[in-house]
Amino acid sequence: MSDNGTGVQDRVPFIQKAAFGSGHLVNNLMPGALAIFMFFLLTAFGMDPFLAGLLGGLPRIVDAISDPIMGYISDNTNTRWGRRRPYIFIGAILTGLLFILLWQMDENNTQDYNFWYFLTISAVFILANTTFSTPLIGLGYEMTSDYNERTRLMGLANIVGQVAWMVVPWFWVLIADEDIFATQAEGVRKLSIIVGVIAIVFGILPAIFCRGIDSSKIENRQEISFRNMVGIFGNLFKGIIQVFRHKPFLRLCGATFLVFNGFQIVASFSFFIILFYLFNGDYAAAGTWPAWFSTILAVITAFFVIPIVAWMANKWGKKNSFIISTAI
């Protein structure tokens, strides 16, 4: 991915690209770790499958509502550190701490207690993660105005982010290993501390090293305060309506939704197919195969697929590369 044709002023220094990539690592680590840890609600904490399903679905409502609100707040923020970086810094710290707190459950508690504990902390965790991830995505588009440099930035960020998917599958193995943890519940509690600390350390790097546009010169910005909260929500929903009138953007959102969620649905079955179809539900026989399967796919994606697609985007344009790669 050559940077020929990109002005010096539009080039993003490598340290900023790496820091932005570390943010994407955390952005992938959180949902990946959460999905695997959720499995142990059943086996380690004895949660009823229906209740566990509710715990996986209900917090998504908070997520769907909080994302556009956080985006609006970040867009209209004006500080000496910019409009994205303060939220990224605070959000990373809160995300890591709340992930740790989320999994400090006792398997001896009643099912009702653990259900309401998890549901409450999970909702707050989602808000913290939104505070981190939404401004992070916005920052990426503001680090350079050059079309190709932005492609290179996002390409490197996705490569770094894939490291999370190389590591996360091994959480299955670590938590269930009786030589490491006495019980699965203990494994969940202790491993969550490690994951939370990693999220904090790597999550604050974009806030420290990355630089976006000078937000102090942006006009038509609304003051964010509790006094004009009604007006804020009114303008927010007016903006959402305007967005839904933009047909090319809706097509892009629809395509992204179908591709991403289609992939996630299929990928979520991989562990169960390997364990229950190939090895008839025998955990010992399955061993580390589920982890290796996911890790190898992540390595191929990071070091082969993403660089090739980024090259295609620079060579033939983003639209053509999207169509070709999606068709394949």
Secondary structure as the mmCIF struct_conf table of DSSP 4:
data_model
#
loop_
_struct_conf.conf_type_id
_struct_conf.id
_struct_conf.beg_label_comp_id
_struct_conf.beg_label_asym_id
_struct_conf.beg_label_seq_id
_struct_conf.end_label_comp_id
_struct_conf.end_label_asym_id
_struct_conf.end_label_seq_id
TURN_TY1_P TURN_TY1_P1 ASN A 4 GLY A 5
HELX_RH_3T_P HELX_RH_3T_P1 VAL A 8 ASP A 10
HELX_LH_PP_P HELX_LH_PP_P1 ARG A 11 PRO A 13
HELX_RH_AL_P HELX_RH_AL_P1 PHE A 14 THR A 43
TURN_TY1_P TURN_TY1_P2 ALA A 44 ALA A 44
BEND BEND1 PHE A 45 PHE A 45
HELX_RH_AL_P HELX_RH_AL_P2 PRO A 49 ASP A 75
TURN_TY1_P TURN_TY1_P3 ASN A 76 ASN A 76
TURN_TY1_P TURN_TY1_P4 ARG A 80 TRP A 81
BEND BEND2 ARG A 83 ARG A 84
HELX_RH_AL_P HELX_RH_AL_P3 ARG A 85 LEU A 102
TURN_TY1_P TURN_TY1_P5 TRP A 103 TRP A 103
TURN_TY1_P TURN_TY1_P6 GLU A 107 ASN A 108
BEND BEND3 ASN A 109 ASN A 109
HELX_RH_AL_P HELX_RH_AL_P4 GLN A 111 GLU A 142
BEND BEND4 MET A 143 MET A 143
HELX_RH_AL_P HELX_RH_AL_P5 TYR A 147 VAL A 167
TURN_TY1_P TURN_TY1_P7 VAL A 168 PRO A 169
HELX_RH_AL_P HELX_RH_AL_P6 TRP A 170 ALA A 176
TURN_TY1_P TURN_TY1_P8 GLU A 178 ILE A 180
BEND BEND5 ALA A 182 THR A 183
HELX_RH_AL_P HELX_RH_AL_P7 GLN A 184 GLY A 203
TURN_TY1_P TURN_TY1_P9 ILE A 204 ILE A 204
HELX_RH_AL_P HELX_RH_AL_P8 LEU A 205 PHE A 209
HELX_RH_3T_P HELX_RH_3T_P2 SER A 215 LYS A 217
BEND BEND6 ASN A 220 ASN A 220
HELX_LH_PP_P HELX_LH_PP_P2 ARG A 221 GLU A 223
BEND BEND7 PHE A 226 PHE A 226
TURN_TY1_P TURN_TY1_P10 ARG A 227 ASN A 228
HELX_RH_AL_P HELX_RH_AL_P9 MET A 229 PHE A 244
TURN_TY1_P TURN_TY1_P11 ARG A 245 ARG A 245
HELX_RH_AL_P HELX_RH_AL_P10 LYS A 247 SER A 268
TURN_TY1_P TURN_TY1_P12 PHE A 269 PHE A 269
HELX_RH_AL_P HELX_RH_AL_P11 SER A 270 PHE A 272
HELX_RH_PI_P HELX_RH_PI_P1 ILE A 273 LEU A 278
BEND BEND8 PHE A 279 PHE A 279
TURN_TY1_P TURN_TY1_P13 ASN A 280 GLY A 281
HELX_RH_AL_P HELX_RH_AL_P12 TYR A 283 ALA A 286
TURN_TY1_P TURN_TY1_P14 GLY A 287 THR A 288
HELX_RH_AL_P HELX_RH_AL_P13 TRP A 289 ILE A 300
HELX_RH_PI_P HELX_RH_PI_P2 THR A 301 VAL A 305
HELX_RH_AL_P HELX_RH_AL_P14 ILE A 306 TRP A 316
HELX_RH_AL_P HELX_RH_AL_P15 LYS A 318 ALA A 327
#
